[in-house]
Amino acid sequence: MKKIYYLQTCDTCRRIMKELDFSGFEKQEIKTEPITAKQLDEMKKLSGSYEALFSRRAKKYKEMGLKDENLSEKDFQHYILNDYTFLKRPVIIDGNQIFIGNEKKNLAALALHLEKN
């Protein structure tokens, strides 16, 4: 499976999608087409945890006081499924490889992976 989960209104997602070649990837805009529990579980299998997929940069993270709570894996799963802003993005899946978020190190690994494949 080749898939990218992104947010159309996110400048960073748009920039990444312009800079890298995602031809052949299925694209899912998570605001208009929310991720399903099954999709999230597939991402969790590849990433190792729901926490790895959870964005602490989301405005609601602070607004809801979540930064002061000790969140469990079940909590991370719940918040991601109930509000697209909690998914760290973009999430790119290529076969059994997953790339989460927009950190420079992650994007460099993604670019290298795309060049090889």
GUTOR-678727 format. One record per atom (N, C-alpha, C, O): atom name; x, y, z; residue in three letters. Coordinates in Angstrom, 2 decimals. Each point is the difference from the previous one (the first is absolute). Last residue first. Example, Ala and Ser with C-alpha at 12.3 -4.5 7.8 and 13.67 -1.06 7.14 Angstrom:
+-------+---------+---------+---------+--------+
| atome |      px |      py |      pz | residu |
+-------+---------+---------+---------+--------+
|     N |   12.85 |   -2.25 |    7.08 |    Ser |
|    CA |    0.82 |    1.19 |    0.06 |    Ser |
|     C |   -0.77 |    1.09 |    0.73 |    Ser |
|     O |    0.51 |    1.11 |    0.17 |    Ser |
|     N |   -0.22 |   -6.83 |   -0.24 |    Ala |
|    CA |   -0.89 |    1.19 |    0.00 |    Ala |
|     C |    0.90 |    1.20 |    0.00 |    Ala |
|     O |    1.04 |   -0.02 |    0.66 |    Ala |
+-------+---------+---------+---------+--------+
***
This chain:
+-------+---------+---------+---------+--------+
| atome |      px |      py |      pz | residu |
+-------+---------+---------+---------+--------+
|     N |   12.96 |    3.78 |   -4.42 |    Asn |
|    CA |   -1.15 |   -0.82 |   -0.45 |    Asn |
|     C |   -0.71 |    0.59 |   -1.17 |    Asn |
|     O |   -0.98 |   -0.57 |   -0.48 |    Asn |
|     N |    4.83 |    2.59 |    2.69 |    Lys |
|    CA |    0.37 |   -1.40 |   -0.21 |    Lys |
|     C |   -1.12 |   -0.81 |   -0.62 |    Lys |
|     O |    0.25 |   -1.00 |   -0.68 |    Lys |
|     N |   -0.93 |    5.58 |    1.89 |    Glu |
|    CA |    1.00 |   -0.08 |   -1.07 |    Glu |
|     C |    0.33 |   -1.45 |   -0.34 |    Glu |
|     O |    0.16 |   -0.34 |   -1.17 |    Glu |
|     N |   -2.94 |    1.26 |    4.88 |    Leu |
|    CA |   -0.72 |    0.20 |   -1.27 |    Leu |
|     C |    0.95 |   -0.08 |   -1.19 |    Leu |
|     O |   -0.38 |   -0.51 |   -1.06 |    Leu |
|     N |    2.23 |    0.27 |    5.43 |    His |
|    CA |   -0.84 |   -1.18 |   -0.27 |    His |
|     C |   -0.69 |    0.13 |   -1.36 |    His |
|     O |   -0.04 |   -0.95 |   -0.78 |    His |
|     N |    2.42 |    4.66 |    2.35 |    Leu |
|    CA |    0.93 |   -1.08 |   -0.36 |    Leu |
|     C |   -0.78 |   -1.26 |   -0.36 |    Leu |
|     O |    0.31 |   -0.66 |   -0.99 |    Leu |
|     N |   -2.78 |    4.24 |    2.69 |    Ala |
|    CA |    0.53 |    0.35 |   -1.33 |    Ala |
|     C |    0.93 |   -1.09 |   -0.51 |    Ala |
|     O |   -0.07 |   -0.39 |   -1.16 |    Ala |
|     N |   -1.53 |   -0.04 |    5.57 |    Leu |
|    CA |   -1.07 |   -0.21 |   -0.96 |    Leu |
|     C |    0.51 |    0.28 |   -1.42 |    Leu |
|     O |   -0.25 |   -0.79 |   -0.91 |    Leu |
|     N |    3.11 |    1.75 |    4.49 |    Ala |
|    CA |   -0.14 |   -1.45 |   -0.15 |    Ala |
|     C |   -1.07 |   -0.34 |   -1.03 |    Ala |
|     O |    0.17 |   -0.94 |   -0.77 |    Ala |
|     N |    0.32 |    5.43 |    1.88 |    Ala |
|    CA |    1.20 |   -0.43 |   -0.71 |    Ala |
|     C |   -0.05 |   -1.52 |   -0.23 |    Ala |
|     O |    0.34 |   -0.47 |   -1.08 |    Ala |
|     N |   -3.71 |    2.42 |    3.69 |    Leu |
|    CA |   -0.18 |    0.34 |   -1.41 |    Leu |
|     C |    1.21 |   -0.41 |   -0.83 |    Leu |
|     O |   -0.15 |   -0.39 |   -1.16 |    Leu |
|     N |    0.34 |   -0.21 |    5.85 |    Asn |
|    CA |   -1.02 |   -0.87 |   -0.57 |    Asn |
|     C |   -0.17 |    0.26 |   -1.50 |    Asn |
|     O |   -0.10 |   -0.94 |   -0.79 |    Asn |
|     N |    2.91 |    3.78 |    3.23 |    Lys |
|    CA |    0.61 |   -1.33 |   -0.05 |    Lys |
|     C |   -0.97 |   -0.99 |   -0.67 |    Lys |
|     O |    0.42 |   -0.83 |   -0.81 |    Lys |
|     N |   -1.96 |    5.25 |    1.68 |    Lys |
|    CA |    0.99 |   -0.05 |   -1.08 |    Lys |
|     C |    0.59 |   -1.39 |   -0.18 |    Lys |
|     O |    0.17 |   -0.47 |   -1.12 |    Lys |
|     N |   -5.15 |    1.00 |    3.03 |    Glu |
|    CA |    1.34 |    0.31 |    0.49 |    Glu |
|     C |    1.00 |   -0.21 |   -1.13 |    Glu |
|     O |   -0.18 |   -0.88 |   -0.84 |    Glu |
|     N |   -4.86 |    0.33 |    0.93 |    Asn |
|    CA |    0.78 |    0.83 |   -0.92 |    Asn |
|     C |    1.37 |    0.40 |    0.54 |    Asn |
|     O |    0.56 |    1.01 |   -0.43 |    Asn |
|     N |   -4.42 |   -5.48 |    1.03 |    Gly |
|    CA |    0.35 |    1.36 |    0.37 |    Gly |
|     C |    0.94 |    0.67 |   -0.97 |    Gly |
|     O |    0.35 |   -0.55 |   -1.05 |    Gly |
|     N |   -0.41 |   -4.65 |    1.00 |    Ile |
|    CA |   -1.00 |    0.77 |    0.75 |    Ile |
|     C |    0.53 |    1.39 |    0.30 |    Ile |
|     O |    1.08 |    0.16 |    0.57 |    Ile |
|     N |   -0.55 |   -4.99 |   -3.72 |    Phe |
|    CA |    0.70 |    1.25 |    0.29 |    Phe |
|     C |   -1.05 |    0.94 |    0.60 |    Phe |
|     O |   -1.02 |    0.28 |   -0.62 |    Phe |
|     N |    1.78 |   -5.96 |   -0.53 |    Ile |
|    CA |   -0.86 |    1.13 |    0.35 |    Ile |
|     C |    0.87 |    1.19 |    0.36 |    Ile |
|     O |    1.02 |   -0.14 |    0.68 |    Ile |
|     N |   -0.96 |   -5.12 |   -3.34 |    Gln |
|    CA |    0.72 |    1.16 |    0.51 |    Gln |
|     C |   -1.01 |    1.11 |    0.32 |    Gln |
|     O |   -0.95 |    0.22 |   -0.75 |    Gln |
|     N |    0.10 |   -4.54 |   -1.45 |    Asn |
|    CA |    0.12 |   -0.16 |    1.45 |    Asn |
|     C |    0.81 |    1.12 |    0.64 |    Asn |
|     O |    0.43 |   -0.12 |    1.15 |    Asn |
|     N |   -2.73 |    1.20 |   -5.63 |    Gly |
|    CA |    0.21 |   -1.41 |    0.35 |    Gly |
|     C |    0.03 |   -0.15 |    1.51 |    Gly |
|     O |   -0.98 |    0.31 |    0.68 |    Gly |
|     N |    0.87 |    4.22 |   -1.38 |    Asp |
|    CA |    0.45 |   -0.63 |   -1.23 |    Asp |
|     C |    0.36 |   -1.44 |    0.34 |    Asp |
|     O |    1.09 |   -0.28 |    0.50 |    Asp |
|     N |   -3.60 |    5.03 |    1.72 |    Ile |
|    CA |    0.21 |   -1.45 |    0.10 |    Ile |
|     C |    0.39 |   -0.51 |   -1.38 |    Ile |
|     O |   -0.68 |    0.26 |   -0.99 |    Ile |
|     N |    0.31 |    4.65 |    4.01 |    Ile |
|    CA |    0.22 |   -0.63 |   -1.29 |    Ile |
|     C |    0.30 |   -1.47 |    0.23 |    Ile |
|     O |    0.89 |   -0.35 |    0.78 |    Ile |
|     N |   -3.05 |    5.03 |    1.74 |    Val |
|    CA |    0.37 |   -1.40 |    0.23 |    Val |
|     C |    0.09 |   -0.64 |   -1.37 |    Val |
|     O |   -0.98 |   -0.01 |   -0.76 |    Val |
|     N |    1.61 |    5.49 |    2.38 |    Pro |
|    CA |   -0.71 |   -1.07 |   -0.69 |    Pro |
|     C |    0.45 |   -1.38 |    0.49 |    Pro |
|     O |    1.06 |   -0.14 |    0.61 |    Pro |
|     N |   -2.07 |    2.47 |    2.98 |    Arg |
|    CA |   -0.09 |   -0.12 |   -1.44 |    Arg |
|     C |    1.16 |    0.66 |   -0.72 |    Arg |
|     O |    0.68 |    0.87 |    0.54 |    Arg |
|     N |   -3.33 |   -2.91 |    4.33 |    Lys |
|    CA |    1.24 |    0.62 |   -0.46 |    Lys |
|     C |    0.05 |   -0.18 |   -1.51 |    Lys |
|     O |   -0.24 |   -1.10 |   -0.49 |    Lys |
|     N |   -4.32 |    1.21 |    3.29 |    Leu |
|    CA |    0.89 |   -0.88 |   -0.76 |    Leu |
|     C |    1.20 |    0.80 |   -0.45 |    Leu |
|     O |   -0.13 |    1.02 |   -0.68 |    Leu |
|     N |   -3.56 |    0.96 |    3.07 |    Phe |
|    CA |    0.91 |   -0.72 |    0.88 |    Phe |
|     C |    0.91 |   -0.99 |   -0.75 |    Phe |
|     O |    0.89 |   -0.59 |    0.61 |    Phe |
|     N |   -4.45 |    3.31 |   -2.59 |    Thr |
|    CA |    1.14 |    0.84 |    0.36 |    Thr |
|     C |    1.01 |   -0.74 |    0.88 |    Thr |
|     O |    1.15 |    0.44 |    0.11 |    Thr |
|     N |   -5.46 |   -2.29 |   -1.59 |    Tyr |
|    CA |    1.11 |   -0.12 |   -0.95 |    Tyr |
|     C |    1.23 |    0.81 |    0.41 |    Tyr |
|     O |    1.12 |   -0.33 |   -0.40 |    Tyr |
|     N |   -4.91 |   -1.89 |    3.61 |    Asp |
|    CA |    0.33 |    1.32 |   -0.53 |    Asp |
|     C |    1.26 |   -0.09 |   -0.86 |    Asp |
|     O |    1.07 |   -0.34 |    0.50 |    Asp |
|     N |   -3.13 |   -3.55 |    1.54 |    Asn |
|    CA |   -1.08 |    0.97 |    0.19 |    Asn |
|     C |    0.30 |    1.39 |   -0.53 |    Asn |
|     O |   -0.92 |    0.81 |   -0.13 |    Asn |
|     N |    4.04 |   -4.59 |    0.04 |    Leu |
|    CA |   -1.21 |   -0.39 |   -0.73 |    Leu |
|     C |   -1.10 |    1.05 |    0.08 |    Leu |
|     O |   -0.82 |    0.11 |   -0.92 |    Leu |
|     N |    4.85 |    0.52 |    3.37 |    Ile |
|    CA |    0.29 |    0.02 |   -1.43 |    Ile |
|     C |   -1.26 |   -0.33 |   -0.81 |    Ile |
|     O |   -0.27 |    0.65 |   -1.02 |    Ile |
|     N |    0.01 |   -0.92 |    5.75 |    Tyr |
|    CA |    0.10 |    1.39 |   -0.47 |    Tyr |
|     C |    0.27 |    0.08 |   -1.49 |    Tyr |
|     O |   -0.56 |    0.86 |   -0.69 |    Tyr |
|     N |    0.40 |   -5.21 |    2.74 |    His |
|    CA |   -1.29 |    0.70 |    0.09 |    His |
|     C |    0.08 |    1.41 |   -0.60 |    His |
|     O |   -0.83 |    0.38 |   -0.82 |    His |
|     N |    4.82 |   -2.89 |    1.28 |    Gln |
|    CA |   -0.85 |   -0.56 |   -1.04 |    Gln |
|     C |   -1.33 |    0.77 |   -0.06 |    Gln |
|     O |   -0.45 |    0.40 |   -1.07 |    Gln |
|     N |    3.36 |    0.63 |    4.57 |    Phe |
|    CA |    0.55 |    0.50 |   -1.27 |    Phe |
|     C |   -0.89 |   -0.46 |   -1.16 |    Phe |
|     O |   -0.32 |    0.78 |   -0.89 |    Phe |
|     N |   -0.76 |   -2.48 |    5.13 |    Asp |
|    CA |   -0.31 |    1.43 |   -0.11 |    Asp |
|     C |    0.49 |    0.56 |   -1.33 |    Asp |
|     O |   -0.73 |    0.72 |   -0.68 |    Asp |
|     N |    1.89 |   -5.12 |    1.74 |    Lys |
|    CA |   -1.44 |    0.06 |   -0.29 |    Lys |
|     C |   -0.45 |    1.46 |   -0.15 |    Lys |
|     O |   -0.83 |    0.31 |   -0.86 |    Lys |
|     N |    5.21 |   -1.14 |    2.28 |    Glu |
|    CA |   -0.13 |   -0.34 |   -1.41 |    Glu |
|     C |   -1.47 |    0.09 |   -0.43 |    Glu |
|     O |   -0.30 |    0.48 |   -1.10 |    Glu |
|     N |    1.32 |    2.56 |    5.22 |    Ser |
|    CA |    0.30 |   -1.40 |   -0.31 |    Ser |
|     C |   -0.11 |   -0.22 |   -1.51 |    Ser |
|     O |   -0.45 |    0.89 |   -0.73 |    Ser |
|     N |    1.56 |    3.74 |    3.96 |    Leu |
|    CA |   -0.83 |   -0.68 |   -0.98 |    Leu |
|     C |    0.48 |   -1.43 |   -0.26 |    Leu |
|     O |    1.20 |   -0.27 |   -0.04 |    Leu |
|     N |   -1.05 |    4.23 |    3.88 |    Asn |
|    CA |    0.84 |   -1.15 |   -0.35 |    Asn |
|     C |   -0.83 |   -0.88 |   -0.93 |    Asn |
|     O |   -0.79 |   -0.83 |    0.45 |    Asn |
|     N |    0.36 |    6.40 |    0.26 |    Glu |
|    CA |   -0.50 |   -1.34 |    0.33 |    Glu |
|     C |    1.01 |   -1.06 |   -0.41 |    Glu |
|     O |    0.84 |    0.22 |   -0.87 |    Glu |
|     N |   -0.55 |    4.57 |    0.03 |    Asp |
|    CA |    0.13 |   -0.20 |    1.45 |    Asp |
|     C |   -0.49 |   -1.38 |    0.44 |    Asp |
|     O |    0.03 |   -0.33 |    1.18 |    Asp |
|     N |   -0.31 |    1.92 |   -5.69 |    Lys |
|    CA |    1.43 |    0.01 |    0.33 |    Lys |
|     C |    0.24 |   -0.24 |    1.48 |    Lys |
|     O |    1.11 |   -0.37 |    0.40 |    Lys |
|     N |   -5.51 |    0.87 |   -2.30 |    Leu |
|    CA |    0.55 |   -1.35 |   -0.13 |    Leu |
|     C |    1.48 |   -0.06 |    0.36 |    Leu |
|     O |    0.51 |   -1.05 |    0.40 |    Leu |
|     N |   -4.06 |    4.74 |   -0.59 |    Gly |
|    CA |    0.74 |   -0.35 |    1.20 |    Gly |
|     C |    0.64 |   -1.37 |   -0.05 |    Gly |
|     O |    0.35 |   -0.56 |    1.04 |    Gly |
|     N |   -2.88 |    3.15 |   -4.46 |    Met |
|    CA |   -0.76 |   -0.99 |    0.76 |    Met |
|     C |    0.72 |   -0.44 |    1.27 |    Met |
|     O |   -0.52 |   -0.82 |    0.76 |    Met |
|     N |    2.58 |    3.96 |   -3.75 |    Glu |
|    CA |   -1.31 |    0.54 |    0.34 |    Glu |
|     C |   -0.81 |   -0.95 |    0.89 |    Glu |
|     O |   -0.69 |    0.44 |    0.92 |    Glu |
|     N |    4.89 |   -1.81 |   -2.78 |    Lys |
|    CA |    0.15 |    0.93 |    1.13 |    Lys |
|     C |   -1.36 |    0.51 |    0.47 |    Lys |
|     O |   -0.26 |    0.08 |    1.20 |    Lys |
|     N |    0.20 |   -2.91 |   -4.85 |    Tyr |
|    CA |    0.77 |   -0.73 |    1.01 |    Tyr |
|     C |    0.16 |    0.87 |    1.25 |    Tyr |
|     O |   -0.18 |   -0.48 |    1.12 |    Tyr |
|     N |   -1.76 |    2.11 |   -5.20 |    Lys |
|    CA |   -0.94 |   -0.58 |    0.97 |    Lys |
|     C |    0.73 |   -0.77 |    1.11 |    Lys |
|     O |   -0.55 |   -0.20 |    1.08 |    Lys |
|     N |    2.94 |    2.05 |   -4.81 |    Lys |
|    CA |   -0.47 |    1.05 |    0.91 |    Lys |
|     C |   -0.89 |   -0.58 |    1.10 |    Lys |
|     O |    0.07 |    0.43 |    1.15 |    Lys |
|     N |    3.79 |   -3.38 |   -3.47 |    Ala |
|    CA |   -1.39 |    0.40 |   -0.26 |    Ala |
|     C |   -0.44 |    1.03 |    1.04 |    Ala |
|     O |    0.25 |   -0.16 |    1.19 |    Ala |
|     N |    3.97 |   -2.26 |   -1.22 |    Arg |
|    CA |   -0.01 |    1.38 |   -0.50 |    Arg |
|     C |   -1.42 |    0.51 |   -0.26 |    Arg |
|     O |   -0.20 |    1.20 |   -0.20 |    Arg |
|     N |    1.52 |   -5.70 |    1.47 |    Arg |
|    CA |   -0.05 |    0.88 |    1.18 |    Arg |
|     C |    0.04 |    1.48 |   -0.40 |    Arg |
|     O |   -0.08 |    0.88 |    0.85 |    Arg |
|     N |   -1.46 |   -5.65 |   -3.44 |    Ser |
|    CA |    0.64 |    1.32 |   -0.10 |    Ser |
|     C |   -0.19 |    0.81 |    1.28 |    Ser |
|     O |   -1.12 |    0.34 |    0.38 |    Ser |
|     N |    1.31 |   -5.91 |   -1.79 |    Phe |
|    CA |   -0.73 |    1.08 |    0.67 |    Phe |
|     C |    0.78 |    1.31 |   -0.06 |    Phe |
|     O |    1.20 |    0.04 |    0.29 |    Phe |
|     N |    0.15 |   -4.57 |   -1.73 |    Leu |
|    CA |   -0.86 |    0.63 |   -0.99 |    Leu |
|     C |   -0.69 |    1.25 |    0.54 |    Leu |
|     O |   -0.66 |    0.72 |   -0.76 |    Leu |
|     N |    3.42 |   -3.54 |    3.46 |    Ala |
|    CA |    0.88 |    0.43 |   -1.10 |    Ala |
|     C |   -0.79 |    0.76 |   -1.07 |    Ala |
|     O |    0.57 |    0.79 |   -0.74 |    Ala |
|     N |   -2.89 |   -2.87 |    4.35 |    Glu |
|    CA |    0.70 |    1.22 |    0.44 |    Glu |
|     C |    0.89 |    0.55 |   -1.11 |    Glu |
|     O |    0.11 |    1.22 |   -0.15 |    Glu |
|     N |   -2.31 |   -5.39 |   -0.23 |    Tyr |
|    CA |   -0.87 |    1.13 |   -0.35 |    Tyr |
|     C |    0.68 |    1.31 |    0.36 |    Tyr |
|     O |   -0.20 |    1.03 |   -0.65 |    Tyr |
|     N |    3.24 |   -5.35 |   -0.56 |    Ser |
|    CA |   -0.86 |    0.55 |    1.05 |    Ser |
|     C |   -0.90 |    1.09 |   -0.56 |    Ser |
|     O |    0.28 |    0.60 |   -1.04 |    Ser |
|     N |    2.69 |   -3.38 |   -1.67 |    Gly |
|    CA |    0.28 |   -0.56 |    1.31 |    Gly |
|     C |   -0.87 |    0.53 |    1.12 |    Gly |
|     O |   -0.12 |   -0.63 |    1.05 |    Gly |
|     N |    0.36 |    1.19 |   -6.17 |    Ser |
|    CA |    0.74 |    0.98 |    0.81 |    Ser |
|     C |    0.36 |   -0.52 |    1.39 |    Ser |
|     O |    0.94 |    0.50 |    0.63 |    Ser |
|     N |   -3.49 |   -3.13 |   -3.85 |    Leu |
|    CA |    1.25 |    0.41 |   -0.64 |    Leu |
|     C |    0.86 |    0.90 |    0.88 |    Leu |
|     O |    1.23 |   -0.07 |   -0.03 |    Leu |
|     N |   -5.52 |   -1.34 |    1.52 |    Lys |
|    CA |    0.82 |   -1.19 |   -0.20 |    Lys |
|     C |    1.36 |    0.37 |   -0.58 |    Lys |
|     O |    1.03 |   -0.55 |    0.41 |    Lys |
|     N |   -4.27 |    3.95 |    0.00 |    Lys |
|    CA |    0.58 |   -0.36 |    1.30 |    Lys |
|     C |    0.90 |   -1.22 |   -0.12 |    Lys |
|     O |    1.07 |   -0.05 |    0.61 |    Lys |
|     N |   -3.58 |    1.44 |   -4.36 |    Met |
|    CA |    1.09 |    0.94 |    0.26 |    Met |
|     C |    0.72 |   -0.36 |    1.30 |    Met |
|     O |    1.22 |    0.07 |    0.08 |    Met |
|     N |   -5.05 |   -2.51 |   -1.13 |    Glu |
|    CA |    1.07 |   -0.34 |   -0.95 |    Glu |
|     C |    1.21 |    0.91 |    0.22 |    Glu |
|     O |    1.14 |   -0.46 |   -0.02 |    Glu |
|     N |   -5.01 |    1.42 |    2.49 |    Asp |
|    CA |    0.64 |   -1.23 |    0.50 |    Asp |
|     C |    1.13 |   -0.45 |   -0.92 |    Asp |
|     O |    1.03 |   -0.48 |    0.48 |    Asp |
|     N |   -3.67 |    4.10 |   -1.84 |    Leu |
|    CA |    0.85 |    0.39 |    1.12 |    Leu |
|     C |    0.72 |   -1.21 |    0.58 |    Leu |
|     O |    1.17 |    0.09 |    0.37 |    Leu |
|     N |   -4.34 |   -0.84 |   -3.74 |    Gln |
|    CA |    1.17 |    0.69 |   -0.55 |    Gln |
|     C |    0.97 |    0.38 |    1.12 |    Gln |
|     O |    1.22 |   -0.15 |   -0.15 |    Gln |
|     N |   -5.32 |   -1.72 |    1.46 |    Lys |
|    CA |    0.82 |   -1.00 |   -0.68 |    Lys |
|     C |    1.27 |    0.63 |   -0.57 |    Lys |
|     O |    1.09 |   -0.56 |    0.14 |    Lys |
|     N |   -4.35 |    3.36 |    1.77 |    Ala |
|    CA |    0.69 |   -0.76 |    1.05 |    Ala |
|     C |    0.92 |   -1.04 |   -0.63 |    Ala |
|     O |    1.11 |   -0.23 |    0.50 |    Ala |
|     N |   -2.03 |    4.41 |   -3.58 |    Thr |
|    CA |   -0.83 |   -1.00 |    0.69 |    Thr |
|     C |    0.82 |   -0.68 |    1.09 |    Thr |
|     O |    1.23 |    0.11 |    0.03 |    Thr |
|     N |   -0.92 |    5.07 |   -2.33 |    Ile |
|    CA |    0.59 |   -1.33 |    0.07 |    Ile |
|     C |   -0.90 |   -0.92 |    0.81 |    Ile |
|     O |   -0.69 |    0.43 |    0.93 |    Ile |
|     N |   -1.31 |    3.81 |   -3.78 |    Pro |
|    CA |    0.66 |   -0.39 |    1.26 |    Pro |
|     C |    0.57 |   -1.42 |   -0.04 |    Pro |
|     O |   -0.52 |   -0.88 |   -0.67 |    Pro |
|     N |   -0.61 |    4.61 |   -3.00 |    Glu |
|    CA |   -0.15 |   -1.46 |    0.06 |    Glu |
|     C |    0.73 |   -0.51 |    1.24 |    Glu |
|     O |    1.15 |   -0.43 |   -0.09 |    Glu |
|     N |   -1.29 |    5.04 |   -0.62 |    Thr |
|    CA |   -1.19 |   -0.32 |   -0.77 |    Thr |
|     C |   -0.28 |   -1.51 |   -0.02 |    Thr |
|     O |   -1.15 |   -0.41 |   -0.19 |    Thr |
|     N |    4.95 |    1.99 |    2.52 |    Lys |
|    CA |   -1.10 |    0.83 |    0.49 |    Lys |
|     C |   -1.30 |   -0.38 |   -0.72 |    Lys |
|     O |   -1.05 |   -0.09 |    0.63 |    Lys |
|     N |    5.32 |   -1.94 |   -1.73 |    Ile |
|    CA |   -0.60 |   -0.50 |    1.24 |    Ile |
|     C |   -1.13 |    0.86 |    0.57 |    Ile |
|     O |   -0.73 |   -0.45 |    0.88 |    Ile |
|     N |    2.71 |   -1.00 |   -5.83 |    Glu |
|    CA |   -0.08 |    1.26 |    0.72 |    Glu |
|     C |   -0.82 |   -0.26 |    1.26 |    Glu |
|     O |   -1.20 |   -0.27 |   -0.08 |    Glu |
|     N |    4.11 |   -3.08 |   -3.24 |    Gln |
|    CA |   -1.22 |    0.14 |    0.81 |    Gln |
|     C |    0.09 |    1.28 |    0.82 |    Gln |
|     O |    0.86 |    0.13 |    0.87 |    Gln |
|     N |    1.48 |   -2.98 |   -5.46 |    Lys |
|    CA |    0.02 |    1.14 |    0.91 |    Lys |
|     C |   -1.32 |    0.09 |    0.74 |    Lys |
|     O |   -1.08 |   -0.11 |   -0.60 |    Lys |
|     N |    4.45 |   -3.71 |   -2.10 |    Glu |
|    CA |   -1.38 |    0.40 |    0.25 |    Glu |
|     C |    0.07 |    1.12 |    1.03 |    Glu |
|     O |    0.73 |   -0.09 |    0.98 |    Glu |
|     N |    3.31 |   -1.03 |   -4.47 |    Phe |
|    CA |   -0.50 |   -0.06 |    1.38 |    Phe |
|     C |   -1.46 |    0.38 |    0.03 |    Phe |
|     O |   -0.43 |    0.94 |   -0.69 |    Phe |
|     N |    3.15 |   -0.77 |   -3.27 |    Gly |
|    CA |   -0.21 |   -1.40 |    0.35 |    Gly |
|     C |   -0.49 |   -0.18 |    1.43 |    Gly |
|     O |   -0.32 |   -1.12 |    0.41 |    Gly |
|     N |    3.09 |    5.38 |   -1.28 |    Ser |
|    CA |   -0.81 |   -0.63 |   -1.05 |    Ser |
|     C |   -0.09 |   -1.49 |    0.34 |    Ser |
|     O |    0.97 |   -0.62 |    0.42 |    Ser |
|     N |    1.30 |    4.31 |    2.04 |    Phe |
|    CA |   -0.95 |   -0.96 |    0.57 |    Phe |
|     C |   -0.91 |   -0.59 |   -1.08 |    Phe |
|     O |   -1.11 |   -0.42 |    0.29 |    Phe |
|     N |    5.96 |    3.41 |    0.50 |    Asp |
|    CA |   -0.83 |   -0.64 |   -1.02 |    Asp |
|     C |   -0.87 |   -1.08 |    0.64 |    Asp |
|     O |    0.49 |   -1.06 |    0.39 |    Asp |
|     N |    1.50 |    5.88 |    1.82 |    Leu |
|    CA |    0.28 |   -1.43 |   -0.20 |    Leu |
|     C |   -0.98 |   -0.60 |   -0.98 |    Leu |
|     O |   -1.12 |    0.50 |   -0.17 |    Leu |
|     N |    0.90 |    4.19 |    1.34 |    Glu |
|    CA |    1.44 |   -0.28 |   -0.08 |    Glu |
|     C |    0.31 |   -1.44 |   -0.36 |    Glu |
|     O |    0.98 |   -0.27 |   -0.69 |    Glu |
|     N |   -5.49 |    1.87 |    1.44 |    Lys |
|    CA |    0.56 |    0.62 |   -1.21 |    Lys |
|     C |    1.45 |   -0.42 |   -0.21 |    Lys |
|     O |    0.44 |   -0.25 |   -1.12 |    Lys |
|     N |   -2.73 |   -1.14 |    5.00 |    Met |
|    CA |   -0.60 |   -0.68 |   -1.15 |    Met |
|     C |    0.48 |    0.60 |   -1.33 |    Met |
|     O |    0.01 |   -0.69 |   -1.02 |    Met |
|     N |    1.33 |    2.70 |    5.10 |    Ile |
|    CA |    0.59 |   -1.34 |   -0.11 |    Ile |
|     C |   -0.52 |   -0.72 |   -1.24 |    Ile |
|     O |    0.75 |   -0.66 |   -0.71 |    Ile |
|     N |   -2.69 |    4.83 |    1.76 |    Arg |
|    CA |    1.39 |    0.17 |   -0.42 |    Arg |
|     C |    0.67 |   -1.37 |   -0.22 |    Arg |
|     O |    0.67 |   -0.21 |   -1.01 |    Arg |
|     N |   -5.04 |    0.29 |    2.81 |    Arg |
|    CA |    0.00 |    0.40 |   -1.42 |    Arg |
|     C |    1.43 |    0.13 |   -0.52 |    Arg |
|     O |    0.28 |   -0.43 |   -1.12 |    Arg |
|     N |   -0.82 |   -0.41 |    5.71 |    Cys |
|    CA |   -0.42 |   -1.18 |   -0.79 |    Cys |
|     C |    0.05 |    0.34 |   -1.49 |    Cys |
|     O |    0.51 |   -0.79 |   -0.80 |    Cys |
|     N |    0.26 |    4.34 |    3.71 |    Thr |
|    CA |    1.11 |   -0.94 |    0.04 |    Thr |
|     C |   -0.32 |   -1.25 |   -0.82 |    Thr |
|     O |    0.84 |   -0.48 |   -0.76 |    Thr |
|     N |   -4.20 |    3.78 |    1.41 |    Asp |
|    CA |    1.05 |    0.46 |   -0.92 |    Asp |
|     C |    1.15 |   -0.98 |   -0.07 |    Asp |
|     O |    0.55 |   -0.23 |   -1.08 |    Asp |
|     N |   -5.74 |   -0.87 |    2.24 |    Cys |
|    CA |    1.30 |    0.08 |    0.66 |    Cys |
|     C |    1.08 |    0.38 |   -1.02 |    Cys |
|     O |    0.26 |   -0.75 |   -0.94 |    Cys |
|     N |   -4.98 |   -0.22 |    0.05 |    Thr |
|    CA |    0.20 |    1.37 |    0.48 |    Thr |
|     C |    1.35 |    0.19 |    0.68 |    Thr |
|     O |    0.31 |    1.11 |    0.44 |    Thr |
|     N |   -1.78 |   -5.42 |   -2.13 |    Gln |
|    CA |    0.09 |    0.94 |   -1.11 |    Gln |
|     C |    0.30 |    1.43 |    0.46 |    Gln |
|     O |    0.67 |    0.75 |   -0.71 |    Gln |
|     N |    0.78 |   -5.44 |    3.02 |    Leu |
|    CA |   -1.02 |    1.02 |    0.22 |    Leu |
|     C |    0.20 |    1.08 |   -1.06 |    Leu |
|     O |    1.05 |    0.63 |   -0.06 |    Leu |
|     N |    0.19 |   -6.30 |    0.29 |    Tyr |
|    CA |    0.44 |    1.39 |    0.10 |    Tyr |
|     C |   -1.18 |    0.92 |    0.28 |    Tyr |
|     O |   -1.16 |   -0.43 |    0.00 |    Tyr |
|     N |    3.26 |   -4.94 |   -0.98 |    Tyr |
|    CA |   -1.06 |    0.66 |    0.76 |    Tyr |
|     C |    0.49 |    1.42 |    0.25 |    Tyr |
|     O |    1.08 |    0.20 |    0.56 |    Tyr |
|     N |    0.25 |   -4.27 |   -4.28 |    Ile |
|    CA |    0.40 |    1.18 |    0.76 |    Ile |
|     C |   -1.25 |    0.60 |    0.64 |    Ile |
|     O |   -1.01 |    0.27 |   -0.66 |    Ile |
|     N |    2.92 |   -5.30 |   -1.74 |    Lys |
|    CA |   -1.05 |    0.93 |    0.40 |    Lys |
|     C |    0.60 |    1.16 |    0.78 |    Lys |
|     O |    0.98 |   -0.16 |    0.73 |    Lys |
|     N |   -0.28 |   -4.94 |   -3.29 |    Lys |
|    CA |    0.67 |    1.29 |   -0.05 |    Lys |
|     C |   -1.06 |    1.05 |    0.29 |    Lys |
|     O |   -0.93 |    0.19 |   -0.78 |    Lys |
|     N |    1.65 |   -5.90 |    1.39 |    Met |
|    CA |   -0.84 |    1.19 |    0.00 |    Met |
|     C |    0.88 |    1.25 |    0.00 |    Met |
|     O |    0.98 |    0.09 |    0.74 |    Met |
+-------+---------+---------+---------+--------+
***
